[in-house]
Amino acid sequence: MKAMTLFTATLLATTLTFAQDKKADKKAAAAATTKTDVTGTLKWTGYGVGKSHTGDLQIKKGQVEMKGKELVGGDFVIDMSSLKTADSEKLQGHLQSPDFFDVAKHPESTFKITKVEAMKTPAPDAPTHKIWGNLTIKGKTEPVELMATVKEAGGKTTAVATSEIKDRTKFDIVYNSAKFKAVSALGDKLIQDNIKIEMNIATK
């Protein structure tokens, strides 16, 4: 009887220890931060007087940091030489020139996430996360905020994030800005200082 009691106690202790270890392993896995490579594009929209221009940039390389299934960070390198616009080759060349992004001197821009906040109860089709980060263009770094819709399906994570650069001149993009020339002198050549951006990324 004593032997049977001892055996039962040992079996119970072993089972309990195994269950605790399994629970600890799951907790550790959920707390672990992993980095995954991504691909993606960045769409931009700039504004003039009564008109707008749009184009695309390629993300040269990037990573997202996940803690379990939650997005917690990431950093991305944007290939400025990939800048395209469907409007005209002349405009495309001008945007790549020193008047704007000076691609020859600054072939890359970067974005690094500094903080991520998940929305508690996002409405259907509404952003699921608010993201803060540092955007560097032409060697100038400024903080930006993005609203993002993050989804997971088929083992991949995708995100569509939108934001607005409110003042392009902070990145030394000053061509035809009302901050540097009189509006009366610029006329319909005036270019607004805000630029809308949309980032689309997906894990590989």
KOLVODO-197463 format. One line per 2 residues: number of its first residue (from 1); for each residue x, z, y of N, C-alpha, C. Coordinates in steps of 0.2 Angstrom, whole numbers, plus 5000, padded with zeros to 4 digits. Layout:
<nodes>
NUM	X:Z:Y:X:Z:Y:X:Z:Y; ...
</nodes>
This chain:
<nodes>
1	5004:5000:4994:5000:5000:5000:5004:5000:5006; 5010:5004:5006:5014:5005:5012:5018:4998:5013
3	5019:4995:5007:5023:4988:5008:5018:4983:5011; 5012:4983:5009:5007:4978:5011:5006:4980:5019
5	5005:4986:5021:5004:4988:5028:5010:4985:5032; 5016:4986:5029:5022:4984:5033:5023:4977:5034
7	5020:4973:5028:5020:4966:5028:5015:4963:5034; 5009:4966:5034:5004:4964:5039:5007:4966:5046
9	5010:4971:5047:5012:4973:5054:5018:4968:5056; 5022:4966:5051:5027:4961:5053:5025:4955:5054
11	5020:4952:5050:5016:4946:5051:5013:4946:5058; 5009:4951:5060:5006:4952:5066:5011:4951:5072
13	5016:4955:5071:5021:4955:5077:5024:4948:5077; 5026:4945:5072:5029:4938:5072:5024:4933:5075
15	5018:4934:5074:5013:4929:5076:5012:4930:5084; 5012:4937:5086:5011:4938:5093:5017:4936:5097
17	5023:4937:5094:5029:4935:5097:5029:4927:5098; 5027:4923:5093:5027:4916:5093:5022:4914:5099
19	5016:4917:5099:5011:4915:5104:5014:4917:5111; 5017:4922:5112:5020:4924:5118:5025:4919:5120
21	5030:4917:5115:5035:4912:5117:5032:4905:5119; 5027:4903:5115:5023:4897:5117:5020:4897:5124
23	5017:4903:5125:5014:4903:5132:5020:4903:5137; 5025:4906:5136:5031:4906:5141:5034:4899:5142
25	5034:4896:5136:5037:4889:5136:5032:4884:5141; 5026:4885:5140:5021:4881:5144:5021:4883:5151
27	5022:4889:5152:5023:4892:5159:5029:4889:5163; 5035:4889:5159:5041:4887:5161:5041:4879:5162
29	5037:4875:5158:5036:4868:5159:5032:4867:5165; 5027:4871:5166:5023:4869:5172:5027:4871:5179
31	5032:4876:5178:5035:4878:5184:5041:4873:5185; 5043:4869:5180:5049:4865:5181:5048:4860:5186
33	5053:4858:5190:5053:4852:5194:5057:4846:5191; 5053:4841:5191:5056:4835:5188:5056:4829:5194
35	5061:4825:5193:5062:4819:5198:5061:4813:5194; 5057:4808:5197:5055:4802:5194:5056:4796:5199
37	5059:4791:5197:5060:4785:5201:5054:4782:5203; 5053:4779:5209:5047:4775:5211:5049:4768:5214
39	5044:4764:5214:5044:4758:5217:5039:4758:5222; 5039:4753:5227:5034:4753:5232:5035:4749:5238
41	5030:4749:5243:5031:4745:5249:5028:4749:5255; 5030:4747:5261:5027:4750:5267:5025:4745:5271
43	5018:4746:5273:5015:4741:5277:5015:4744:5284; 5016:4740:5289:5016:4742:5296:5012:4738:5301
45	5009:4741:5306:5005:4737:5311:5007:4739:5318; 5009:4734:5322:5011:4735:5329:5005:4732:5333
47	5005:4734:5339:5000:4732:5344:5002:4730:5351; 4999:4724:5353:5001:4721:5360:4994:4722:5364
49	4994:4718:5369:4988:4717:5373:4983:4713:5370; 4978:4716:5367:4972:4712:5364:4974:4709:5357
51	4980:4711:5354:4982:4708:5348:4986:4713:5344; 4987:4712:5337:4991:4716:5333:4995:4711:5328
53	5000:4714:5325:5004:4711:5321:5005:4715:5315; 5005:4713:5309:5006:4717:5303:5012:4714:5299
55	5015:4718:5294:5020:4715:5290:5022:4720:5285; 5027:4719:5280:5028:4723:5275:5036:4724:5275
57	5038:4730:5271:5045:4732:5270:5045:4734:5263; 5050:4733:5259:5051:4735:5252:5055:4742:5252
59	5052:4746:5248:5056:4753:5247:5062:4751:5242; 5068:4752:5244:5074:4750:5240:5075:4754:5234
61	5074:4761:5235:5074:4766:5230:5071:4772:5232; 5069:4776:5227:5066:4782:5229:5064:4786:5223
63	5063:4793:5225:5061:4797:5219:5055:4802:5222; 5051:4804:5217:5046:4809:5219:5048:4815:5215
65	5047:4821:5217:5048:4827:5214:5041:4830:5212; 5040:4832:5206:5034:4835:5203:5035:4841:5200
67	5031:4846:5201:5031:4853:5198:5025:4853:5194; 5026:4852:5187:5021:4851:5183:5017:4844:5184
69	5011:4844:5187:5007:4838:5189:5007:4838:5196; 5010:4843:5200:5009:4843:5207:5015:4840:5211
71	5013:4835:5216:5018:4833:5220:5021:4838:5224; 5028:4839:5225:5031:4844:5229:5036:4841:5234
73	5039:4835:5232:5044:4832:5237:5045:4825:5235; 5050:4822:5238:5052:4816:5237:5057:4813:5243
75	5060:4808:5241:5064:4804:5246:5065:4797:5245; 5065:4793:5250:5064:4786:5249:5069:4782:5254
77	5072:4776:5252:5076:4772:5256:5072:4766:5257; 5071:4764:5263:5067:4758:5265:5072:4752:5267
79	5072:4746:5264:5076:4741:5265:5073:4737:5271; 5077:4738:5277:5075:4735:5283:5076:4727:5283
81	5080:4725:5279:5081:4718:5279:5076:4714:5275; 5071:4718:5272:5065:4715:5268:5059:4714:5273
83	5060:4716:5279:5055:4715:5284:5052:4708:5284; 5045:4708:5283:5042:4702:5283:5035:4702:5288
85	5033:4697:5291:5027:4696:5294:5024:4689:5293; 5018:4689:5292:5015:4682:5291:5014:4678:5297
87	5015:4682:5303:5013:4678:5310:5017:4672:5311; 5024:4673:5311:5029:4668:5312:5036:4670:5311
89	5040:4665:5309:5047:4666:5308:5050:4668:5314; 5048:4666:5320:5051:4668:5326:5050:4675:5327
91	5044:4678:5326:5043:4685:5327:5047:4689:5322; 5047:4686:5316:5050:4690:5311:5058:4691:5313
93	5061:4686:5315:5068:4686:5317:5069:4691:5323; 5064:4691:5328:5064:4695:5334:5064:4702:5332
95	5059:4704:5327:5059:4711:5324:5065:4713:5321; 5069:4709:5318:5075:4711:5315:5081:4711:5319
97	5080:4709:5326:5085:4709:5331:5086:4715:5334; 5091:4716:5338:5093:4723:5342:5087:4725:5346
99	5083:4720:5348:5077:4722:5352:5072:4727:5349; 5072:4726:5342:5068:4730:5338:5072:4735:5333
101	5072:4732:5327:5075:4736:5322:5082:4735:5321; 5085:4730:5324:5093:4729:5323:5095:4730:5316
103	5092:4726:5312:5093:4726:5304:5100:4725:5302; 5104:4721:5306:5111:4720:5304:5115:4727:5305
105	5114:4730:5310:5117:4737:5311:5114:4743:5307; 5108:4742:5306:5104:4748:5303:5100:4745:5297
107	5103:4743:5291:5100:4740:5286:5095:4744:5282; 5095:4751:5283:5091:4755:5279:5088:4760:5284
109	5082:4762:5282:5078:4768:5285:5077:4773:5279; 5075:4779:5281:5074:4784:5276:5068:4788:5277
111	5065:4791:5272:5060:4796:5273:5060:4801:5268; 5061:4807:5270:5062:4813:5266:5056:4818:5267
113	5052:4819:5261:5047:4824:5261:5050:4831:5262; 5047:4835:5267:5049:4842:5268:5044:4847:5266
115	5037:4845:5265:5032:4849:5263:5026:4845:5261; 5023:4848:5256:5016:4845:5253:5011:4850:5252
117	5005:4848:5255:4999:4853:5254:4994:4849:5251; 4991:4852:5245:4986:4849:5242:4979:4851:5245
119	4975:4846:5246:4968:4848:5249:4964:4852:5244; 4961:4857:5246:4957:4862:5241:4951:4858:5238
121	4947:4855:5242:4941:4852:5239:4940:4845:5242; 4945:4840:5241:4944:4833:5244:4938:4830:5242
123	4935:4827:5247:4929:4823:5245:4931:4816:5241; 4926:4813:5238:4928:4807:5234:4931:4802:5239
125	4936:4799:5237:4940:4793:5240:4943:4796:5247; 4943:4803:5248:4947:4806:5253:4954:4807:5251
127	4958:4808:5256:4965:4810:5255:4965:4817:5251; 4970:4817:5246:4971:4823:5242:4976:4827:5244
129	4981:4825:5248:4987:4829:5250:4988:4827:5258; 4991:4832:5261:4994:4831:5267:5002:4832:5266
131	5006:4827:5269:5013:4827:5268:5017:4827:5275; 5022:4832:5275:5026:4832:5281:5033:4829:5279
133	5036:4826:5283:5043:4823:5281:5047:4821:5287; 5053:4819:5286:5057:4817:5291:5059:4809:5290
135	5057:4805:5296:5058:4798:5295:5064:4796:5300; 5069:4792:5297:5075:4790:5300:5075:4783:5301
137	5075:4780:5307:5075:4773:5309:5080:4772:5314; 5085:4768:5313:5090:4766:5318:5094:4773:5319
139	5095:4777:5314:5099:4783:5315:5096:4788:5319; 5090:4787:5321:5086:4793:5324:5081:4796:5319
141	5080:4802:5319:5076:4806:5314:5071:4810:5318; 5064:4808:5316:5059:4812:5319:5054:4814:5313
143	5050:4820:5315:5045:4822:5310:5039:4818:5310; 5036:4817:5304:5030:4813:5304:5025:4817:5299
145	5019:4815:5300:5014:4818:5295:5010:4812:5292; 5008:4813:5285:5005:4808:5282:4999:4811:5278
147	4994:4807:5278:4988:4809:5273:4988:4804:5267; 4988:4807:5261:4990:4804:5255:4984:4805:5250
149	4983:4799:5246:4979:4800:5240:4983:4799:5234; 4984:4804:5231:4988:4804:5225:4984:4804:5218
151	4986:4800:5214:4982:4799:5208:4987:4799:5202; 4984:4801:5196:4988:4801:5190:4984:4797:5185
153	4987:4792:5181:4983:4789:5176:4988:4785:5172; 4987:4785:5165:4992:4782:5161:4999:4784:5161
155	5000:4791:5163:5007:4793:5163:5010:4791:5169; 5007:4788:5174:5010:4786:5180:5007:4789:5186
157	5011:4791:5191:5008:4794:5197:5008:4788:5203; 5003:4787:5206:5003:4783:5212:5001:4787:5218
159	5003:4784:5224:5001:4787:5230:5000:4782:5236; 4995:4783:5240:4994:4779:5246:4994:4783:5252
161	4999:4783:5256:4999:4788:5262:4999:4784:5268; 4995:4786:5273:4995:4783:5280:4997:4788:5285
163	5000:4785:5290:5002:4789:5296:5003:4784:5302; 5005:4787:5307:5006:4783:5314:5012:4786:5317
165	5017:4781:5319:5022:4783:5323:5019:4783:5330; 5019:4788:5333:5015:4789:5340:5020:4786:5346
167	5026:4786:5345:5031:4784:5350:5037:4781:5347; 5037:4774:5347:5043:4771:5344:5049:4771:5348
169	5048:4773:5354:5054:4773:5358:5059:4779:5356; 5056:4784:5353:5060:4790:5350:5065:4787:5345
171	5064:4781:5342:5068:4778:5337:5072:4773:5340; 5073:4773:5347:5077:4768:5351:5074:4761:5350
173	5067:4760:5349:5064:4754:5349:5060:4753:5356; 5063:4751:5361:5060:4751:5368:5058:4745:5371
175	5059:4739:5367:5057:4733:5370:5050:4732:5372; 5049:4730:5378:5043:4729:5382:5038:4735:5381
177	5041:4741:5381:5037:4748:5382:5036:4749:5389; 5030:4752:5390:5028:4754:5397:5032:4760:5399
179	5036:4763:5395:5040:4769:5397:5046:4766:5401; 5048:4760:5400:5054:4757:5402:5053:4751:5407
181	5047:4749:5407:5046:4743:5412:5039:4744:5415; 5038:4742:5421:5031:4743:5424:5026:4739:5420
183	5020:4742:5419:5015:4738:5416:5013:4731:5420; 5013:4732:5426:5012:4726:5430:5017:4720:5429
185	5023:4722:5428:5028:4717:5426:5028:4714:5419; 5025:4718:5415:5025:4716:5408:5019:4712:5406
187	5013:4713:5410:5007:4709:5409:5005:4709:5402; 5004:4703:5399:5001:4703:5392:5007:4703:5387
189	5013:4704:5389:5019:4705:5385:5020:4712:5383; 5016:4717:5386:5017:4724:5384:5016:4725:5377
191	5020:4730:5374:5019:4731:5367:5018:4739:5367; 5012:4741:5363:5011:4748:5363:5016:4752:5359
193	5017:4758:5361:5022:4762:5358:5020:4765:5351; 5014:4764:5349:5012:4767:5342:5012:4762:5337
195	5014:4764:5331:5015:4759:5325:5011:4763:5319; 5006:4759:5316:5003:4762:5310:5007:4760:5304
197	5007:4765:5299:5011:4764:5293:5007:4766:5287; 5008:4762:5282:5004:4764:5275:5010:4763:5270
199	5011:4768:5266:5016:4768:5261:5012:4768:5254; 5014:4763:5250:5011:4763:5243:5017:4764:5238
201	5016:4769:5234:5022:4770:5229:5019:4771:5222; 5023:4770:5217:5021:4771:5210:5027:4773:5206
203	5026:4778:5202:5032:4780:5197:5033:4774:5192; 5039:4774:5190:5041:4768:5186:5039:4770:5179
</nodes>
